[in-house]
Amino acid sequence: MSGLHHVEIWVADAADAREEWTWLLERLGWLLDAAWDGGFTFVSDGAYLTFTESPNLVGHLHDRRRPGLNHLAFEGGTKEEVDAVIAAAPAHRWAPLYSERYPHAGGPDHYAGWIEGPGGFKAEIVATA
């Protein structure tokens, strides 16, 4: 029995996080499953991501370089679909990372793009087809 069941991520502001993540997750085929005051959940292939406002804020932005979550990696489809997501990211306030090494920042056999959202979270979009 292997596979990821769910991930719950604490965020500083659920409304800001929903605006930040909705574009990306919907673009990758995830569906909004639930939303409430202070949080929301997206689902895909039996797994889900829940974003909930943290009751213990240290700062307003996630710091992916501190202990904890560095990034989430998502299957992005074909190389052309990955390219399209990375190209569209800035219009949705996600900044491309490692542009000088795109699309092989993870090595010559790994086709992916990395982006960082305005809340400080990093996502990796991996070509899987």
Backbone bond lengths (Angstrom), bond angles and torsions (degrees), N, CA, C in turn:
res aa  C-N    CA-C-N  psi(-1)  N-CA   C-N-CA  omega(-1)  CA-C   N-CA-C  phi
1 M - - - 1.446 - - 1.516 108.74 -
2 S 1.307 115.29 106.13 1.457 118.95 176.40 1.523 108.46 -131.91
3 G 1.270 115.22 164.97 1.456 121.01 179.86 1.511 110.05 128.95
4 L 1.280 115.08 154.45 1.457 121.33 -179.24 1.518 109.03 -89.85
5 H 1.309 116.71 128.19 1.456 122.05 179.31 1.530 110.81 -86.75
6 H 1.333 116.60 -53.73 1.465 119.86 177.38 1.528 110.64 -164.05
7 V 1.308 113.70 164.17 1.460 122.38 173.90 1.520 106.21 -132.81
8 E 1.326 116.47 132.73 1.458 120.44 173.97 1.520 107.91 -113.08
9 I 1.312 114.96 128.87 1.460 121.34 -175.95 1.523 109.33 -117.82
10 W 1.329 115.58 126.35 1.456 120.49 174.36 1.526 108.66 -78.49
11 V 1.314 116.67 134.23 1.466 121.70 179.00 1.526 108.96 -127.97
12 A 1.316 115.35 158.62 1.461 120.33 -179.93 1.528 111.93 -74.04
13 D 1.334 116.57 -37.29 1.462 121.52 -177.42 1.527 108.34 -143.59
14 A 1.323 117.08 114.56 1.466 120.86 -175.64 1.522 112.21 -63.79
15 A 1.314 118.01 -37.68 1.469 120.17 -179.86 1.526 110.66 -65.31
16 D 1.325 116.83 -43.96 1.466 120.30 177.28 1.532 110.51 -63.36
17 A 1.328 116.51 -43.77 1.464 120.41 -179.42 1.522 111.17 -64.08
18 R 1.311 117.19 -38.97 1.471 119.47 178.94 1.520 110.74 -63.81
19 E 1.317 116.62 -42.49 1.471 119.92 176.77 1.527 110.27 -62.28
20 E 1.314 116.83 -42.24 1.458 122.48 -178.22 1.528 112.15 -65.31
21 W 1.323 117.57 -46.19 1.456 121.55 -171.27 1.530 114.62 -89.94
22 T 1.324 119.65 -24.25 1.470 120.91 -174.84 1.511 112.03 -57.76
23 W 1.320 117.62 -47.65 1.467 119.66 -179.46 1.520 111.09 -56.10
24 L 1.319 116.33 -50.91 1.462 120.37 -175.08 1.527 111.33 -65.04
25 L 1.311 117.12 -49.57 1.457 119.61 -176.31 1.521 111.93 -65.10
26 E 1.318 117.67 -42.67 1.468 119.47 177.25 1.520 111.18 -63.70
27 R 1.314 117.11 -39.16 1.464 121.25 178.69 1.529 111.38 -61.19
28 L 1.327 116.26 -31.35 1.465 122.06 -179.04 1.530 112.83 -92.52
29 G 1.328 116.93 5.77 1.456 120.90 174.54 1.517 115.99 94.30
30 W 1.314 118.40 7.21 1.457 121.71 176.75 1.531 108.80 -80.06
31 L 1.316 116.71 151.63 1.465 122.22 -178.67 1.521 110.33 -118.97
32 L 1.330 115.67 137.11 1.460 119.71 174.52 1.523 107.78 -67.30
33 D 1.319 116.64 122.93 1.457 121.58 -176.42 1.522 112.32 -103.75
34 A 1.311 117.15 -34.13 1.465 121.09 -178.34 1.517 109.26 -156.59
35 A 1.316 115.37 150.63 1.466 121.69 175.18 1.528 107.81 -146.59
36 W 1.299 115.99 142.13 1.445 122.30 179.77 1.516 107.55 -149.87
37 D 1.318 116.33 170.03 1.452 120.55 177.70 1.525 108.08 -64.23
38 G 1.320 116.35 110.70 1.458 120.43 179.43 1.511 115.09 101.10
39 G 1.347 117.92 6.92 1.449 117.45 177.52 1.519 114.52 179.96
40 F 1.332 115.62 174.86 1.461 122.57 179.51 1.524 108.90 -164.67
41 T 1.332 115.53 160.20 1.458 122.12 -178.58 1.524 110.25 -134.86
42 F 1.334 115.94 135.36 1.461 123.52 172.06 1.524 108.17 -113.42
43 V 1.348 117.24 146.53 1.460 122.14 -179.86 1.527 110.82 -125.74
44 S 1.347 114.72 152.08 1.462 122.15 174.41 1.519 108.91 -161.02
45 D 1.307 116.71 126.37 1.467 122.77 174.83 1.526 112.95 49.24
46 G 1.321 117.30 41.68 1.459 121.01 176.25 1.511 115.62 86.38
47 A 1.315 117.94 -12.80 1.471 121.36 177.11 1.524 108.51 -99.69
48 Y 1.321 115.56 158.20 1.459 117.07 176.19 1.522 111.86 -141.60
49 L 1.330 113.63 154.00 1.464 123.01 175.46 1.519 107.52 -116.52
50 T 1.314 116.03 125.21 1.458 120.95 176.87 1.518 108.55 -115.07
51 F 1.304 115.59 133.64 1.461 123.22 177.89 1.525 106.51 -116.21
52 T 1.330 115.84 121.86 1.460 121.16 -175.62 1.521 109.66 -131.72
53 E 1.342 115.63 139.65 1.463 119.30 177.38 1.517 110.19 -63.53
54 S 1.314 115.01 132.71 1.459 121.07 -179.68 1.529 110.51 -79.04
55 P 1.326 116.41 137.28 1.458 119.21 174.35 1.536 112.10 -83.08
56 N 1.336 117.54 -6.65 1.469 121.85 -174.59 1.515 111.16 -126.99
57 L 1.292 116.75 68.29 1.460 120.15 -177.70 1.517 111.87 -74.29
58 V 1.319 115.12 134.86 1.457 121.76 172.74 1.516 108.91 -102.36
59 G 1.311 116.45 -37.52 1.459 123.68 176.83 1.508 108.18 -148.62
60 H 1.305 116.79 177.02 1.462 119.88 -177.14 1.521 112.69 -86.43
61 L 1.341 118.02 -24.35 1.459 120.97 -177.49 1.520 110.88 -112.01
62 H 1.323 114.76 149.06 1.455 121.57 172.65 1.531 107.94 -70.56
63 D 1.311 117.42 137.80 1.460 121.25 176.73 1.523 107.63 -113.25
64 R 1.339 116.70 98.88 1.455 121.68 -174.60 1.519 112.85 -68.87
65 R 1.311 117.94 -8.70 1.463 120.40 179.24 1.532 112.61 -91.71
66 R 1.318 116.66 -8.63 1.467 120.73 176.08 1.515 108.64 -87.63
67 P 1.324 118.52 166.04 1.462 119.79 176.43 1.525 110.64 -54.38
68 G 1.316 114.80 138.02 1.459 120.62 -177.03 1.517 109.80 128.11
69 L 1.285 115.99 -153.60 1.461 122.32 -176.07 1.526 111.61 -70.37
70 N 1.332 116.48 124.65 1.460 121.16 173.97 1.516 110.05 -87.23
71 H 1.332 116.84 -53.79 1.464 119.90 177.49 1.517 110.88 -163.13
72 L 1.321 114.88 163.95 1.456 122.09 171.77 1.517 107.31 -106.88
73 A 1.333 117.15 136.35 1.463 121.92 178.11 1.523 108.48 -109.14
74 F 1.329 115.58 131.38 1.458 121.89 -177.02 1.520 110.29 -119.47
75 E 1.321 116.37 144.27 1.453 121.07 171.55 1.521 107.60 -68.29
76 G 1.340 115.74 128.76 1.456 120.36 -174.63 1.510 115.23 -111.71
77 G 1.331 118.31 2.95 1.462 120.18 -179.65 1.515 111.33 85.78
78 T 1.322 116.20 -138.65 1.460 121.59 -177.91 1.523 111.13 -75.92
79 K 1.313 115.96 167.66 1.467 120.66 175.51 1.521 110.48 -58.67
80 E 1.329 116.78 -39.19 1.468 120.43 179.41 1.526 111.36 -66.13
81 E 1.323 117.12 -35.77 1.467 119.85 177.73 1.525 110.93 -69.92
82 V 1.320 117.20 -38.55 1.469 120.71 175.23 1.529 109.07 -61.79
83 D 1.325 116.76 -47.38 1.470 120.97 178.36 1.532 111.30 -55.90
84 A 1.333 117.11 -41.28 1.466 121.39 -178.87 1.527 111.48 -66.19
85 V 1.327 117.19 -39.95 1.467 120.19 178.12 1.525 110.14 -65.17
86 I 1.317 116.61 -46.52 1.469 120.56 -178.63 1.530 110.24 -64.09
87 A 1.320 117.56 -39.36 1.473 120.93 179.12 1.526 111.56 -66.33
88 A 1.331 117.35 -35.14 1.465 121.03 -178.17 1.522 113.49 -82.08
89 A 1.311 117.38 -17.36 1.463 121.88 -173.30 1.536 114.24 -54.36
90 P 1.342 120.05 -47.10 1.467 118.75 -177.43 1.534 114.14 -59.61
91 A 1.315 117.43 -31.20 1.466 120.33 178.61 1.529 111.56 -67.91
92 H 1.335 116.23 -14.41 1.458 121.89 179.82 1.526 111.63 -114.02
93 R 1.336 115.63 20.21 1.467 124.00 175.77 1.521 113.92 70.54
94 W 1.337 117.79 19.71 1.463 122.50 173.15 1.518 107.32 -100.77
95 A 1.315 117.46 126.88 1.466 122.14 -177.30 1.526 110.49 -94.87
96 P 1.335 117.53 128.22 1.476 119.89 175.34 1.533 110.13 -63.43
97 L 1.321 115.73 143.19 1.456 122.47 176.64 1.525 109.17 -115.81
98 Y 1.303 116.98 153.86 1.466 123.54 174.87 1.535 112.25 57.38
99 S 1.325 116.76 35.48 1.468 121.25 -176.72 1.520 112.95 -56.64
100 E 1.322 116.41 -33.56 1.468 120.10 -178.48 1.529 112.03 -67.26
101 R 1.332 117.23 -17.92 1.461 120.89 -179.85 1.531 112.66 -115.76
102 Y 1.324 117.00 6.12 1.469 121.26 -178.46 1.518 110.01 -67.57
103 P 1.297 119.35 136.67 1.454 130.82 5.13 1.526 114.03 -102.31
104 H 1.327 117.03 19.19 1.466 119.89 -174.90 1.525 113.42 -116.17
105 A 1.334 117.55 33.72 1.464 120.20 178.86 1.525 111.56 -62.83
106 G 1.316 117.57 -23.22 1.457 121.62 179.00 1.518 113.25 -92.06
107 G 1.323 117.00 6.34 1.461 121.44 -179.69 1.522 110.98 122.10
108 P 1.318 116.99 163.31 1.468 120.94 -173.28 1.527 114.09 -65.35
109 D 1.317 118.48 -22.55 1.462 121.15 -178.82 1.529 113.20 -102.26
110 H 1.321 116.43 8.09 1.471 121.69 -176.61 1.524 108.46 -119.11
111 Y 1.344 117.15 110.74 1.463 122.30 -179.02 1.524 107.55 -99.19
112 A 1.332 116.17 111.59 1.460 120.47 -176.87 1.516 110.42 -158.98
113 G 1.310 114.35 162.38 1.454 121.83 173.34 1.511 109.52 -129.02
114 W 1.310 116.10 147.78 1.456 122.23 179.79 1.516 108.34 -118.19
115 I 1.331 115.78 138.65 1.460 121.80 178.41 1.526 108.63 -137.00
116 E 1.329 114.99 152.32 1.461 120.54 178.06 1.517 108.74 -122.49
117 G 1.338 115.73 128.19 1.454 121.07 -179.83 1.505 112.30 -83.42
118 P 1.323 116.45 168.85 1.467 120.52 -177.22 1.532 113.52 -64.56
119 G 1.325 117.87 -18.74 1.464 120.78 177.92 1.514 113.37 -86.91
120 G 1.349 117.08 0.80 1.455 121.23 177.43 1.519 115.02 95.37
121 F 1.337 117.80 -0.82 1.466 120.51 179.08 1.517 110.59 -84.30
122 K 1.332 115.73 145.01 1.460 121.72 178.09 1.522 108.43 -109.87
123 A 1.341 115.26 141.26 1.455 121.49 174.93 1.529 108.33 -127.48
124 E 1.324 114.92 143.45 1.452 122.08 175.49 1.527 107.16 -112.49
125 I 1.325 116.58 130.50 1.456 122.08 179.12 1.523 106.65 -111.36
126 V 1.346 116.43 114.43 1.459 122.39 -170.18 1.534 110.61 -108.22
127 A 1.328 116.08 131.95 1.467 120.01 173.53 1.520 108.67 -69.68
128 T 1.321 115.75 126.28 1.461 120.86 -177.27 1.526 112.27 -123.92
129 A 1.305 116.15 0.15 1.468 119.08 -178.54 1.516 109.78 -127.14
